[in-house]
């Protein structure tokens, strides 16, 4: 069994400012590993922008983590913005209805 890897890196997007690029696979194992780090970003104040262009895979655990992060941002008066959502993830978000809650910027 191979080891699933995921990486987070800080990025700067002119239209949004600082954000986080999520690269790799977001599944039950990696979502649990990155959620505390993303929660700290959300707790830092301001909107949280996730660049998902490098995301190769996302299962229901990853979607649930994104929804928890969205709720955390909303409680703080901020917004979670998902940028460059891969087509397969966009379809999965539509199927489960999460696209009605999450703000996806398809730039």
LUMSE-902590 format. One record per residue (C-alpha): residue in three letters; x, y, z. Coordinates in steps of 0.1 Angstrom, whole numbers, plus 5000, padded with zeros to 4 digits. Layout:
BEGIN
ALAXYZ...
This chain:
BEGIN
UNK500050005000UNK501450344990UNK501650645011UNK499350935002UNK501051275003UNK499551615005UNK501351955008UNK500252305018UNK502052605007UNK501452975010UNK500653154978UNK499853514969UNK497053584945UNK496653954935UNK492853954937UNK492653784971UNK496053834988UNK497653545007UNK496253205004UNK497052835007UNK497752594978UNK496652244984UNK498651994964UNK498151614963UNK495251394975UNK492751505001UNK491351185016UNK490451045050UNK494151035061UNK495451365046UNK492351565056UNK492951475092UNK496551575088UNK495951925072UNK492752025090UNK494552155121UNK496952365099UNK494052505079UNK492152575111UNK495052785123UNK494952985090UNK491153035095UNK491653155131UNK494253415119UNK491353635107UNK490253735072UNK489153535043UNK490853195036UNK491653125000UNK492452774990UNK494052724956UNK492952364946UNK494552354911UNK497152104924UNK494551874940UNK494651534922UNK491851364943UNK489351454970UNK487051214987UNK484051275010UNK486351325040UNK488051605021UNK484651765013UNK483551735049UNK486751905060UNK486152185035UNK482652225049UNK483952245085UNK486452505075UNK483752705057UNK481652695089UNK484652805110UNK485353095087UNK481653195087UNK481553205125UNK484553445124UNK482853665098UNK485153555071UNK484753355039UNK486353035026UNK487153074989UNK488052774968UNK489952874937UNK490752674906UNK488552374916UNK489352064895UNK486451944873UNK486051614891UNK485851784925UNK483452044912UNK481251764900UNK481451594934UNK480551914952UNK477451954929UNK476451584936UNK476451634973UNK475051984972UNK478152144988UNK478452384958UNK475452564973UNK477452635004UNK481052664994UNK482252964974UNK484052834943UNK485953084922UNK486652914889UNK489253164877
